[in-house]
């Protein structure tokens, strides 16, 4: 039997198991300590047909491009671009599907 955290843990045994949350709550930093999320929105007009995030076809109307820059540990920067029609953007924002960080 090994000692891990506050609980005794026996590998392969169901009688004495260690919960996942054993001591992680006290030692963990918030995600904002490691990740910086910045965003930018652009309004464009679809002269050429394009697909939105939900798969609908956008053509001859304006749409919104949401760019999210994610910086991990001040070293790696990822870019995620998402296209929304105007009505889909409003709907996603009301539902809370778009979680935005700091504005660029």
Secondary structure, 3 states (H helix, E strand, C coil): CEEECCEEECCCCCCCCCCCCCCHHHHCCCHHHCEEEEEEEEEEECCCCEECCCCCEECCCEEEEEEEEEEECCCEEEEEEEEEEHHHHHHHHHHCCCCCCEEC
